[in-house]
Structure formats: structure tokens, C-alpha cells
């Protein structure tokens, strides 16, 4: 992947700003620092961020990858799409474009794996790479996975650690977030 100056630094700044604002809201939500009105405002802001990303995807007919916006903004675009849970059709379409960017060496495959899994889960399917977790009665647990016996092999194929290692990292990160020690991320 290239690290030269992005073609659209203006889009890069916009995507990074939107993703940073969303991350700050998620951190507050995890720490139970938001009231019902603020939660609604956050959902509205995330929907508006997805609308911006949707416009960028339509205008450029491709994923805003490293060449177009640079690695930081490409990660921001991925985060925006990943957290567009109320728009599963958009997530699926974004995952298709992100997959094309991966094939063109313009985005990390692990980003696609996460978005692909999130789109599958949000459409009621089982995930493929075991990147999505939920908070259950007994704590953090892995969402349903297709062919669990081959999970770690599929994870390795996209540069992800074994599922049990990822689960421990997510548990540790959630505990740190709730204690006010960390910032939200979604890598597993």
C-alpha cells in the first residue's frame, strides 16, 4: 500500500473528524456518561456520518482508500461504515467496495474482515472471521460464527490473531474503557 500524499486531503480531514467525534461518543456511552437525549443525538450524528461516507462512495465509485484519502482517513471511513449498524444495506455495499480496495492493495484486509462480519451479523447471518462480539449475561462473548473449527485458520488468512487471544483483548479493552483508561477501538 502506498503512503504518498492522498489525492483528496479535504475528504481525509472530513472523514477523520467524523470518526474522531464518533469514537468520543462511543467512549462516553461505554462509561455510561450519556443521557437518553445525548444517545439519540449520537445515533443521529452516526447516521449523518454514514450519509457523508455514502456520498463519498457514490462520488468516487470506490472505497476511500490509501491513495484517495491516506491511511488514517481510510481507517476513519472504515470506522464510520462499521458503526452504521442501523443501515445494514449500506454496510453490505461498503463491504463490497472495501473488498475491491483490498484487492487493489488500497486498504487492509483486516478492515474488510471486520466490516464483512459486521454486515453479516446485522443482516442476521453468522460471521466468518469472528471479529464481532456482544455483551451477554456472562460478559463479552463471540457472536455466532460459521464453521467454528476453521475460525482461526480464516482469521490468520486476513492477518488476525486467534479468536481466544482476540476475545481476551476485547475483554481487557472493555474493562479499561469502563475504568476510563482507554479509547474505543474495534480491532479484534
N, C-alpha and C positions, 0 to 999 in steps of 0.2 A: 504494500500500500504506500501511496505517496504521502509525503509530509510537506510538499511545497505550499506556497500561498494559495488559499482557496479562491475559486473563481468568484464566489459571492460572499465576501466578508459581511455585507449588510444582513444577509439571511443568517449567517453564522451568529452574529450578535443577537438577533431576534430569537433564534432557537435557544441559545444558551440562557438568555434572560428568562424566557418562559419556563424552561426546565428547572432553573435555579429557584424560581418562585414556587413551582410545584413541589420541589423537594423540601423546601422550608415548610410548606403547609403539611406535607406528609409527616415530617418530624414532629410538628406541633400536635397533629392528630394522634400519633403514636404515644405521645406524652399526655394525652387527654387534656390539652390546653385550648381546645376549640369548643365553642358552644354550638348549638344547632344552626344558628344563622351563619356562623363562620364556616361550618361544614358545608352548608348549601352554597355559600359563596365560593368555596374551594372547588366543589364539583362544577359549578358554572365556569370558573376560571380554567379548569382542566378541559372542559368541553370547548371553550374558546381557543385554547392552545391547540387542541386537535383540529379545530377548524383552520387555524393558520397552517398547520402541517399539511392538511388536506389540500389547501390552496397551493402550497409549495410543490407537492407531489403532482398536482394537475398542471401547474405552470411549466414544470421541467420534465414531466413524464418519466421521472426516475426518482430513486431514493436520494435524499440529500446526503451523499457520502463524502468521503475524504476529499475528493477532487473539487466538489462543488462548494462545500462549507468547511472543510477541515475536520480533523478527528474529534475535537471537543464538541463541535456543533452536531456532527453526525451522531455522537453519543447522546446529545441532548434530544435530537429528533427521535432516536430510538426510545428514550425515556418517555417522551410525550406519547408516542404510539403505544408503548407498553402500558401506560396508565390511562388509556382511553377505554376503560372497561365497559362503559355504557354504550360503546359503539363497536360491537363485535364485527360488523361487516367492514368497517374502516380498518380494524386491526388485521383482518384477513388480507385485505387489499394491500395494506402497508407491508405485511409479511412477504407477500409475493414480490413487491418491489425491492424490499431489503434483500431477499434471496438473490435477485438478479444482481444487486450491487455486490454481494458476497462473491458471486461467480465472476464478476468483473474485477475482483480484488480491490473493491472500493469501500468495503465495510467488513467488520469482524464477523466470522461465522457464529461466534457465541451470542452476538446480539440477535442474529436471526433465530437461533435456537430458543432463546428466551421469548421473543415475540411470537414465534410459531406456537410454542407451548401455551402462551397466554391466550392466543386466539383460539386454540383448540379447547381449552378449559372454558372460556367464555361462550363457546358455542356448544357446550355440553358434551364434548368428547374427552377422551383420555389424552394426556400429554405424551410426548415422545421422548423428551430429553430430561424429564424430572427436574425442571427449573422452577416449578410453581408449587408453593406451599400454602397452607392455610392454618389458621389458629383454631384448633379444636379444643375439646374439653380437657384433653390431657397435655395441651401445649401445641407447639408447631409440629405439623405433620405434612408429609408429601401428598400432593393431590394425586388422584388415580393416574397410573402410568400404563401405557401399552407395553406388553411383553416385559414385565419387570426383570426377568432373568437376564435379559440382554441390555438392561439400562446402562450399566457402567461402560459397556462397550460403545453404545451410542453416544454417551456423554464424552468419552475420550475422543471420539471421531470429530467432535466440534470444540475440542480444547477445554473441556470442563472436567473438574476433579470428580472422583467417585461420589455417588449420591450420599453416602453416610458422612463423608467429610463436608459436603455442602450443607447438609442438614445441621451439623454442629455449628458451622459458621453462621447460618441464619439464626439459630437459637442464641448464639453469643451476641450477634448484632442486635437482635431484638431486645435482649436484656440490657445492652449498652444504651440503646435508644431510649428505653423506658427510664433508665437512670440518668438520662440527659448527657451522655458522654459521647455520642456519635452522630453521624449524619446518615440519612437514609440512602441505601443503595439497594439494588435488586439482584446483583450477581449472586449466583448460587452454583 
